[in-house]
Amino acid sequence: MNAPYETDRELERRVAARLLDVFIRAGLVLALVLLCYHFFSPFLTMMLWALILAITIYPLHQMLAGRIGGKQGLASTLIVLVAIAVIVTPTIMLASQFGDSVHELVKGVRDNTLEVPAPSEKVAAWPVVGKKVHAIWSQAHDDLPALVKSMQPKIGELATKALGIVAGLGGSLLMFVLAFIVAGIMMAYGESGAQAMQAIFERVFGLARGKEFTNLSSATVRAVASGVIGIACIQALLIGVSLMIASVPFAGLLAVIVLVLGVAQLPALLATLPVIGWIWASGDYATVPAAAYSVLLVVGGMADNVLKPIMLGRGVDAPMPVILIGALGGMATSGILGMFSGATALALGYQIFMRWVDDNPERARQQAAGDSPSVAA
């Protein structure tokens, strides 16, 4: 009489033991994943940048490797060395000049040897801020130590912020260099890496769609990266032409600096705003030409905000609005790195969703039966 009861109890114990075994294993796997993320997270940004750079430059790497006898490692080394020389050398030169200028300025203020020229009367005619700037400039010309002493708290705050910005730029530059080195290693083993990535996509999305989604991800990253580099070149050309029209000295060098800033996704206004200040302070330009040149440089410095929505996403098997929304949304939430990940994620999500929409069982049955859906009049 107790046999069915004992059978149920035994089945319950087996199910409970099995569930406990599954929960313990899942907990251990989750703990392992969290532990791996904990140790890998400091390098996550650098590795993502390295992957983006490797995917973007890989066609160039293959072309170079083909010309030097298929030597993948040598081609990667050459590309990394050239990239580091192009990015790091101008940055180090600019940082060195900036540091020397700051040192001379601090020394001149401390020793009271810094001479500030008298402001031109045209400064007072500047719109909105002319009178205030003229008054501060005149005080600096008459008694610079007193002006520095009166503004000491604000100067201290600005100096702290400036040091923080410089330190952040230095850390970003070091991360970018390391990412290029890791990208070179990835490109040297690009074929096996591509096969591994395709195997991952096939395991997640199935054999039929794995290769397609792998190609879509690579094309999206390359399209966004090409858009960034193309926008940087166009912006450098616009600003360079504007500088030549305004007869600004070293226009070519400044255009190269703008190009480097654009590739590094730093605002071109870092280079154009000092030039605008020099145009107004030099006294060599009348008010109308100075205002016109200032407008040209400001527009050129902000041209990337207009060009990015136009150029991003070309050559990708996904609608332009999808790539644009993904890139802009990713950039708004996670910066320049989010621009790549956002565009890629949204492109993949769009393709998966549209495949699900197309795989409509009811429509497939209707097509198999030779029926067409009727539309009510």
Phi, psi and omega per residue, in radians:
M1 nan -0.523 -3.137
N2 -1.576 0.059 -3.083
A3 -1.111 -0.845 3.122
P4 -1.056 -0.670 -3.141
Y5 -1.103 -0.788 3.133
E6 -1.121 -0.628 3.117
T7 -1.132 -0.743 3.115
D8 -1.125 -0.701 3.129
R9 -1.114 -0.712 3.134
E10 -1.147 -0.728 3.112
L11 -1.123 -0.692 3.116
E12 -1.123 -0.701 3.130
R13 -1.150 -0.696 3.139
R14 -1.148 -0.746 3.119
V15 -1.121 -0.746 3.128
A16 -1.103 -0.739 3.122
A17 -1.121 -0.703 3.135
R18 -1.153 -0.757 3.111
L19 -1.103 -0.727 3.110
L20 -1.082 -0.708 3.111
D21 -1.096 -0.747 3.130
V22 -1.134 -0.764 -3.133
F23 -1.115 -0.713 3.137
I24 -1.125 -0.772 3.133
R25 -1.129 -0.750 3.113
A26 -1.106 -0.688 3.095
G27 -1.114 -0.710 3.107
L28 -1.146 -0.712 3.097
V29 -1.113 -0.752 3.112
L30 -1.092 -0.747 3.107
A31 -1.086 -0.685 3.114
L32 -1.142 -0.713 3.115
V33 -1.094 -0.808 3.127
L34 -1.103 -0.663 3.117
L35 -1.155 -0.751 3.098
C36 -1.090 -0.742 3.114
Y37 -1.120 -0.653 3.140
H38 -1.052 -0.725 -3.111
F39 -1.436 -0.434 -3.095
F40 -1.599 -0.366 -3.036
S41 -1.005 -0.622 3.109
P42 -1.078 -0.402 -3.100
F43 -1.844 0.089 -3.024
L44 -1.113 -0.827 -3.129
T45 -1.084 -0.776 -3.139
M46 -1.106 -0.712 -3.123
M47 -1.199 -0.643 3.082
L48 -1.125 -0.745 3.083
W49 -1.096 -0.724 3.130
A50 -1.080 -0.734 3.122
L51 -1.124 -0.746 3.117
I52 -1.094 -0.785 3.136
L53 -1.124 -0.722 -3.127
A54 -1.115 -0.772 3.125
I55 -1.113 -0.696 -3.081
T56 -1.220 -0.754 -3.009
I57 -1.581 -0.140 -3.023
Y58 -1.019 -0.719 3.066
P59 -1.025 -0.731 3.064
L60 -1.108 -0.690 3.118
H61 -1.075 -0.761 3.135
Q62 -1.147 -0.675 3.110
M63 -1.127 -0.752 3.114
L64 -1.162 -0.716 3.124
A65 -1.104 -0.632 3.110
G66 -1.132 -0.512 -3.124
R67 -1.454 -0.279 -3.138
I68 -2.001 0.506 3.027
G69 1.469 0.426 3.085
G70 1.306 0.352 -3.137
K71 -1.441 1.690 -3.053
Q72 -1.146 -0.767 -3.115
G73 -1.138 -0.732 3.128
L74 -1.144 -0.709 3.104
A75 -1.089 -0.725 3.106
S76 -1.111 -0.736 -3.134
T77 -1.099 -0.760 -3.142
L78 -1.105 -0.766 -3.133
I79 -1.109 -0.751 -3.125
V80 -1.136 -0.742 -3.134
L81 -1.122 -0.755 3.128
V82 -1.143 -0.739 -3.138
A83 -1.098 -0.761 3.136
I84 -1.128 -0.711 3.136
A85 -1.120 -0.696 -3.109
V86 -1.238 -0.635 -3.057
I87 -1.551 -0.813 -2.982
V88 -1.341 -0.738 -3.046
T89 -1.041 -0.890 3.097
P90 -1.093 -0.617 -3.134
T91 -1.144 -0.751 3.125
I92 -1.122 -0.712 3.120
M93 -1.094 -0.779 3.123
L94 -1.118 -0.751 3.137
A95 -1.115 -0.684 3.123
S96 -1.130 -0.787 3.110
Q97 -1.122 -0.674 3.109
F98 -1.117 -0.759 3.121
G99 -1.112 -0.731 3.107
D100 -1.113 -0.702 -3.140
S101 -1.127 -0.754 3.119
V102 -1.118 -0.714 3.137
H103 -1.087 -0.786 3.129
E104 -1.133 -0.665 3.129
L105 -1.135 -0.804 3.130
V106 -1.109 -0.724 3.131
K107 -1.122 -0.723 3.125
G108 -1.137 -0.701 3.108
V109 -1.187 -0.705 -3.117
R110 -1.172 -0.728 -3.105
D111 -1.555 -0.004 -3.133
N112 1.035 0.651 3.101
T113 -1.897 -0.059 -3.128
L114 -1.401 2.209 -3.135
E115 -1.913 2.131 3.110
V116 -1.749 2.140 -3.132
P117 -1.156 2.735 3.135
A118 -1.196 2.479 -3.132
P119 -1.271 2.629 3.058
S120 -1.319 2.663 3.117
E121 -1.149 -0.337 3.116
K122 -1.187 -0.398 -3.126
V123 -1.113 -0.683 -3.131
A124 -1.125 -0.374 -3.131
A125 -1.506 -0.031 3.105
W126 -1.080 2.500 -3.139
P127 -1.208 2.497 3.001
V128 1.231 -1.031 -2.981
V129 -1.869 0.045 -3.019
G130 -1.027 -0.861 -3.079
K131 -1.147 -0.717 -3.135
K132 -1.162 -0.756 3.114
V133 -1.116 -0.713 3.134
H134 -1.100 -0.690 3.140
A135 -1.161 -0.809 3.133
I136 -1.133 -0.703 3.135
W137 -1.130 -0.727 3.117
S138 -1.116 -0.705 3.105
Q139 -1.135 -0.676 3.091
A140 -1.122 -0.614 3.106
H141 -1.234 -0.683 -3.077
D142 -1.378 -0.804 -3.053
D143 -2.613 1.446 -3.093
L144 -1.136 -0.756 3.133
P145 -1.011 -0.692 3.130
A146 -1.149 -0.687 3.120
L147 -1.135 -0.754 3.131
V148 -1.102 -0.716 -3.139
K149 -1.141 -0.678 -3.134
S150 -1.234 -0.455 -3.113
M151 -1.842 0.278 -3.023
Q152 -1.036 -0.790 3.122
P153 -1.034 -0.755 -3.140
K154 -1.170 -0.665 3.123
I155 -1.117 -0.668 3.104
G156 -1.103 -0.738 3.106
E157 -1.128 -0.745 3.119
L158 -1.119 -0.682 3.126
A159 -1.119 -0.715 3.112
T160 -1.104 -0.765 3.109
K161 -1.128 -0.693 3.136
A162 -1.115 -0.725 3.102
L163 -1.113 -0.668 3.092
G164 -1.117 -0.707 3.113
I165 -1.140 -0.763 3.139
V166 -1.101 -0.748 3.110
A167 -1.101 -0.712 3.108
G168 -1.117 -0.705 3.102
L169 -1.133 -0.677 3.109
G170 -1.123 -0.735 3.093
G171 -1.136 -0.689 3.112
S172 -1.147 -0.680 3.118
L173 -1.133 -0.754 3.114
L174 -1.100 -0.739 3.109
M175 -1.083 -0.686 -3.132
F176 -1.160 -0.698 3.108
V177 -1.123 -0.793 3.105
L178 -1.092 -0.665 3.107
A179 -1.106 -0.663 3.093
F180 -1.125 -0.702 3.133
I181 -1.122 -0.800 3.111
V182 -1.119 -0.659 3.093
A183 -1.093 -0.645 3.070
G184 -1.079 -0.701 3.088
I185 -1.132 -0.734 3.114
M186 -1.074 -0.737 -3.119
M187 -1.175 -0.582 3.116
A188 -1.096 -0.533 3.091
Y189 -1.978 0.680 -3.022
G190 -1.125 -0.679 -3.084
E191 -1.141 -0.834 3.121
S192 -1.180 -0.615 3.092
G193 -1.133 -0.701 3.109
A194 -1.133 -0.690 3.103
Q195 -1.127 -0.704 3.117
A196 -1.146 -0.727 3.119
M197 -1.122 -0.709 3.111
Q198 -1.146 -0.646 3.103
A199 -1.112 -0.651 3.106
I200 -1.142 -0.804 3.128
F201 -1.108 -0.669 3.111
E202 -1.147 -0.625 3.121
R203 -1.212 -0.588 -3.103
V204 -1.457 -0.809 -3.007
F205 -1.841 -0.088 -3.131
G206 1.768 2.768 -3.093
L207 -1.137 -0.600 -3.062
A208 -1.193 -0.555 -3.027
R209 -1.958 -0.105 -3.086
G210 -1.044 -0.860 -3.122
K211 -1.149 -0.701 -3.140
E212 -1.082 -0.782 -3.135
F213 -1.244 -0.533 3.048
T214 -1.102 -0.820 3.116
N215 -1.125 -0.648 3.129
L216 -1.122 -0.758 3.130
S217 -1.093 -0.804 -3.138
S218 -1.101 -0.759 -3.132
A219 -1.132 -0.651 3.132
T220 -1.152 -0.792 3.125
V221 -1.083 -0.755 -3.133
R222 -1.164 -0.670 3.135
A223 -1.129 -0.754 3.129
V224 -1.159 -0.753 -3.141
A225 -1.138 -0.738 3.100
S226 -1.099 -0.650 3.072
G227 -1.100 -0.693 3.129
V228 -1.117 -0.835 -3.115
I229 -1.176 -0.733 3.119
G230 -1.090 -0.716 3.106
I231 -1.123 -0.698 3.120
A232 -1.081 -0.722 3.126
C233 -1.146 -0.784 -3.140
I234 -1.110 -0.741 -3.138
Q235 -1.131 -0.723 3.104
A236 -1.106 -0.666 3.115
L237 -1.151 -0.775 3.133
L238 -1.069 -0.806 -3.109
I239 -1.215 -0.661 3.116
G240 -1.075 -0.764 3.100
V241 -1.116 -0.718 3.114
S242 -1.088 -0.712 3.114
L243 -1.147 -0.661 3.103
M244 -1.179 -0.692 3.101
I245 -1.103 -0.662 -3.129
A246 -1.424 -0.016 3.134
S247 1.011 0.710 3.094
V248 -1.418 2.323 3.121
P249 -1.100 2.632 3.103
F250 1.000 0.731 -3.113
A251 -1.112 -0.691 3.137
G252 -1.106 -0.772 3.123
L253 -1.113 -0.720 3.117
L254 -1.130 -0.622 3.102
A255 -1.151 -0.672 3.087
V256 -1.122 -0.704 3.107
I257 -1.085 -0.721 3.098
V258 -1.098 -0.681 3.110
L259 -1.091 -0.776 3.121
V260 -1.113 -0.732 3.115
L261 -1.102 -0.683 -3.138
G262 -1.162 -0.732 3.115
V263 -1.133 -0.671 3.119
A264 -1.390 0.028 3.122
Q265 1.069 0.670 2.991
L266 -1.833 2.573 -3.066
P267 -1.131 2.373 3.116
A268 -1.174 -0.304 3.091
L269 -1.080 -0.347 3.046
L270 -1.062 -0.499 3.111
A271 -1.690 -0.572 -3.051
T272 -1.447 -0.570 -3.128
L273 -1.100 -0.762 3.048
P274 -1.066 -0.612 3.107
V275 -1.155 -0.712 3.090
I276 -1.079 -0.732 3.080
G277 -1.066 -0.698 3.120
W278 -1.155 -0.679 3.132
I279 -1.042 -0.766 -3.112
W280 -1.316 -0.562 -3.064
A281 -1.504 -0.371 -3.051
S282 -1.216 -0.484 -3.110
G283 1.381 0.092 -3.122
D284 -1.567 -0.088 -3.073
Y285 -2.140 2.453 3.001
A286 -1.250 2.955 -3.037
T287 -1.102 -0.786 -3.089
V288 -1.157 -0.863 3.082
P289 -1.079 -0.673 3.130
A290 -1.103 -0.718 3.107
A291 -1.144 -0.706 -3.133
A292 -1.137 -0.784 3.121
Y293 -1.139 -0.644 3.114
S294 -1.098 -0.748 3.118
V295 -1.100 -0.749 3.120
L296 -1.034 -0.776 -3.102
L297 -1.232 -0.654 3.100
V298 -1.153 -0.752 3.116
V299 -1.116 -0.749 3.094
G300 -1.117 -0.644 3.130
G301 -1.218 -0.385 3.137
M302 -1.900 0.196 -3.093
A303 -1.137 -0.481 -3.112
D304 -1.106 -0.494 3.130
N305 -1.159 -0.434 3.112
V306 -1.615 -0.629 -3.041
L307 -1.320 -0.561 -3.091
K308 -1.040 -0.811 3.113
P309 -1.112 -0.417 -3.094
I310 -1.439 -0.701 -2.961
M311 -1.668 -0.365 -3.082
L312 -1.227 2.430 2.990
G313 1.574 0.143 3.123
R314 -1.269 2.440 3.111
G315 1.436 0.227 -3.128
V316 -1.878 2.446 3.141
D317 -1.392 1.062 3.090
A318 -2.784 2.601 -3.121
P319 -1.043 2.562 -3.129
M320 -0.998 -0.741 3.126
P321 -1.056 -0.568 3.135
V322 -1.148 -0.827 3.127
I323 -1.122 -0.733 -3.111
L324 -1.110 -0.820 -3.139
I325 -1.119 -0.741 3.117
G326 -1.095 -0.745 -3.133
A327 -1.173 -0.822 -3.116
L328 -1.187 -0.714 3.114
G329 -1.140 -0.725 3.093
G330 -1.139 -0.687 3.123
M331 -1.174 -0.609 3.140
A332 -1.228 -0.542 -3.085
T333 -1.675 -0.588 -3.027
S334 -2.301 0.285 3.095
G335 1.359 -2.780 -3.060
I336 -1.132 -0.594 3.102
L337 -1.130 -0.633 3.110
G338 -1.174 -0.380 3.103
M339 -1.101 -0.689 3.115
F340 -1.300 -0.884 -3.086
S341 -1.146 -0.656 3.130
G342 -1.141 -0.783 3.128
A343 -1.125 -0.740 -3.129
T344 -1.158 -0.785 -3.111
A345 -1.114 -0.742 -3.115
L346 -1.224 -0.607 3.084
A347 -1.128 -0.766 3.095
L348 -1.128 -0.773 3.125
G349 -1.069 -0.696 3.117
Y350 -1.106 -0.786 -3.131
Q351 -1.125 -0.734 3.123
I352 -1.105 -0.762 -3.132
F353 -1.126 -0.752 -3.120
M354 -1.196 -0.588 3.051
R355 -1.130 -0.688 3.096
W356 -1.127 -0.674 3.106
V357 -1.143 -0.726 -3.125
D358 -1.206 -0.547 -3.136
D359 -1.450 1.068 -3.124
N360 -1.569 1.969 -3.099
P361 -1.046 -0.662 -3.116
E362 -1.136 -0.735 3.108
R363 -1.146 -0.679 3.118
A364 -1.094 -0.699 3.119
R365 -1.152 -0.691 3.120
Q366 -1.134 -0.728 3.120
Q367 -1.165 -0.649 3.119
A368 -1.166 -0.593 -3.140
A369 -1.452 -0.133 -3.140
G370 1.384 0.293 -3.138
D371 -1.665 2.634 3.031
S372 -1.994 2.456 -3.140
P373 -1.086 2.320 3.139
S374 -1.501 2.531 3.138
V375 -1.985 2.179 -3.128
A376 -1.167 2.402 -3.140
A377 -1.309 nan nan
